[in-house]
Amino acid sequence: MKESQTNPNPRMESKKSIPPYMKAISGSLGGIVEACCLQPIDVIKTRLQLDRMGNYKGIIHCGTTVSRTEGVRALWKGLTPFATHLTLKYALRMGSNAMLQSAFKDSETGKLSNRGRVLAGFGAGVLEALVIVTPFEVVKIRLQQQKGLSPELLKYKGPVHCASTIIREEGLFGLWAGAAPTVMRNGTNQAAMFTAKNAFDVILWKKHEGDGKVLQPWQSMISGFLAGTAGPVCTGPFDVVKTRLMAQSRDGGELKYKGMIHAIRTIYAEEGLRALWKGLLPRLMRIPPGQAIMWAVADQITGLYERRYLHSAAL
């Protein structure tokens, strides 16, 4: 009797799995919506992290100063590479995480352990950091750190010009400046985020993948928001170091920071421990809401797929 109750479940679970390509599509569409909504917060975060002279007194002062001196459109500087970056990043993240989760599932039971979920998330984070995040963020940060209204006075005229200039002046690997802290940041972030999102879905809404239950957008937003809070606190130093390494160029000759460890030591020695968490508040203002927006879109798309194509799901 027990066998008849337990044996079909693994087959049903594998049959009900949402394919990686569907996860990739849902993530990319969620990334477009997130980028358009939250780009100003990302610009403010970057300016605060690069502010060594104390020109900005806080988030609001930074935002108003940028708007007043450079125009409101300056708060959407770097939107093109940011939106493209998020679209490709989420597609790769969601798709690769789904593939890795399938690989880590128990071959007999079809179940995924917490350890497997963490490893799948970390692997997806490392992959997105190396393939997409680092080169796109180098271009985005170089564009965001430029100050001024006149395009003629700006070194970089746009994303393509910025990328080609970096390659010409610093070599191809100039686009991968800050790769080490980016890998550490994204790997840790995604390991925590995927694990937490699944946990909150189960705890708050009794939602399991493939069960046919589609969360309401507000439910997905709550789970996504909560899942997106832990990463920024844990990975703050990696994010600051990543930004500093990506922002520096060889214009002045020698580079100030020689690598991730050297940058951490230099920032700590010159600016204090708190400087390693510069921009934390705007990160908390951007990442959890960003995850809320992305998951609200992604869950609706995957939910539609479940309702329409997974006929064995309980509606």
N, C-alpha and C positions, 0 to 999 in steps of 0.2 A: 504493500500500500504506500509506504514511504517512497519507494523508488518511482512509482507512477506519479507522485506529486513533485519530486525533485528533478528527475531526469529530463523532462521536457524543457525545463527552464533555461538551461544553457543554450539549447537550440533556439528557443524563442528569443533569448537575449541577443544572440548573434544575428538572428534574422532581423531583429528590430533596430540594430545599430544604424545610426545615421551615417552615411558615407562621408569620408573626409572632404570630398569636393563640395558637398553641401555645407559643411562647416566652414570651408574656405570662402564660399560665396557669402554666407551670412556674416562672416567677420569683416569682409571687405566693404560691404554695404554699411555695416555699423560704423566702420572707420571713417567713411565719407561724412556721415552725419556728425560724428564726434568732432572731426577736424573743423568743420564750419562753425560749430557752437563754441569751441573752447580755445581757438587759436590765440585770442588776446591774452588769456591767462598764461599761455606758454611763452609768449613774447615777454611778458612782465617777469616771469620766472627767470628767463635767460638774462635779462638786463640786471636783475638783482644779483644773480650769481656772478656776473662779470663786473659788478660795481665794487672796486677796491677803494675808491676815494670817499664813499659814503654820500654820493650825490642823491640817492633815493632814500627817503625816510621810511618807506614801507610800501605795501602793495598798492594802496590807493594813490599815494603820492607819486609812485612810479608810473601808474597808468595815466594819471592826469597830466604829469609832466610830459610824457611821450605824446599824448594827444595834443597838448598845447603847443609844444615846440616842433612837432613833426607832422601833426594832423592825425585825425582819427584812423585813417587808413593804415597808419604805421603800426597799429595794434594787430593788423592782419599781415604784417610783413612775414614773408616765408610761407604763406598759406599753400602755394602750389606744391613746393616740395614736402610740406607737412601733410597735406591731404593725400598726395601720392604715396608718401611714406607710410601713413597709417593704413591706407587701403591695401597696399602690398604686404605690410607687416602683419595685419590681422588675418589676411588670407593665408599667409605662410604659417602664422602662429596657430590658428585654429585647425588648418589642414594637417600640419605636421604633428600637432598634439593628438589629434584623432588617430593618426597612423601609429604613433608611438604607444598610445593607450591600447590599441589593438594588439600591438606586438608584446606588450607587457601583461596582457590578460592571461589568466590561468588557462592552459590548453584543455583541461578537463572540465572545469566548472564554467569557464567563460567570464569569470568575475575579475574585476580589477582591484588590486589591493591599494591601500593608501600609499605604500611605498612606490608602487608602480605609477600611481597618479602623480606623485611628487617628481619622480624621475622623468616622466613624460613631459610634465610642465617645464622642468629645468632644461631638458633637451630642446624643446620648442623655443625657449627663450634664448639659448645659445645660438641656435640656427638663425633665428630672426636677427640677432645682434650682428652676426658676421655677414649675412647675405644682404640685409636691407637696412637695418637701423643705423649702423655706424656711418656709411657714406651719405645717407640722406640727412642725418643730423649734423654732420660736418657742414654741409651746404646750408642747412637751415640756420645753424648758429652763426655762421659767417655773415649771412644776410641780416639776421636779427641784431647783431652787435653794431651794425653800421648806423651812425647817427647823422641826421641831416635831412633836409627837404629836397635839395637839388640832386637829381639823378646824375648830373655831369660830375659832381664831386665825389660820388660813391665809387669805391674800387670795384665792387661787384654789381653788374647791371641787372642780373637776374639769375635764376637757378642754373641754367645751362652755362652762362658765362662764368659764373662762380666756380662750377665744377671744372670747366676747362682751364680756368686760371690756376686753380689749385694743382691740377695735374701738370701744367706747364712749369709752375714755379717750385713745386714740392715733390713732383713725381706722383705716380698712380697711388702709391701707398699713403699719400697725403690725405686721401679720402677715407682712410681707415685710422686716422689719428684718434687716440682714445679708445681703441678696440677692446683692450683688456678690461677697463672698468665698465664698459658697456656690456660685455659678456657677463661679468659678475652681476651687474645690476639686473639685466633682463632675465638671466637664468633664475636668479633668486626670486624676482618678481613673479614670473610665470609659474614657478613651482608653488608659490604661496597662493597665487590668484586662482588657478584651476582647482586646487585642493579646497580652498575656502569657498569658492562659488558652488561646487558640488555639495559641500557640507551644509551651506546655508539653504540651498534648494531643498535638501532633504529635511533639515531641521525645521525650517520655517513653513515650507509649503508641501512637504511629503512628496516631492517631485523626484522621480528617478528617470534617467534617460531611457526612452523606448516604451514608457508606460502609457503613452497616449495622452497624458495630461499636459496641456499647454498653459504655461504661466501667463497671467495678465501682464501687460507692459510694466505696470507699477510694481508688481512682484519681482520681475526680472531686475528692475532698477534698484530695488532695495538689496537684493542679493549681490548684484554687481557692485553697488556702492560699498557695501560692507567688505566684500572680497578685495576691493581695491585700496583699502586703507592701510594694511600692514606693510606692504612693500615699500612705500616711500619712506617710512620711518626707519626701516632696516637698511635701506640701500642709499640713504642720503649722501654719505661721503662718496660713494661710487658715482653718483649723479653729478656732484659738484666737480670732482676730478675729471670726469668725462667732458663736462662743458669747458673747463679750463684747457684741457689738452686739445679739444677740437677747435677752440677759438684762436689759439696761438698760431701765428704764421712766421715765416722766416724773413719778414721785412726788415726787422731790426738786427739781423744777424743770428746770434745764438738763441736757441729756444730756452725759455725760462724753466719749463718743466721737462725733465728727461724721460719720464715715464710715470706709471700709476703710483708706485711706492714713493718715488721722489716727490711727486706732486702732493701726496698726502702729508709727507713730512714737512715740505716747504710751506704749505698752507697752514698747518698746525703751528709751525714756528713763527711765522710772520703775522698771522691773523687770529690765532687761538683755535681752541677746539670747536667752538660754536660755528666757526666759518665753514666747517665741513658739513654743516646742515643748512647752509644758506639756501634760500629758495624753498625750504620745506613747506611753508604755509601755502605758497602758490601751487606747489606740487600736490598738496592735499586738496587744494581747491580745484585742481585740474584732473588728476588721475581717478579718484573715486567717482566724481560725476561723469568722467569720460567712460569709465567702465560701466556705469549705470546706463548711459546712452547706448553704448555699443551692445550690451547684453539685451537691452530692451528690443533693439532691432534684430539682433542675431537669434534670440529665442523665438521671436515671432516667425522668422523665416524657417528655422528648423522645425518649429511647431506645425507650420503649414505643411511641411514635407511629411511629418509624422502622420497628420490627419489624412493626407491625400494618398500617400504611397505605401505606408506601413499598415496594411489592411488588418494585420493581427493585433494592432494596438487597441486597447480598450478606450473607446471614446466616451 
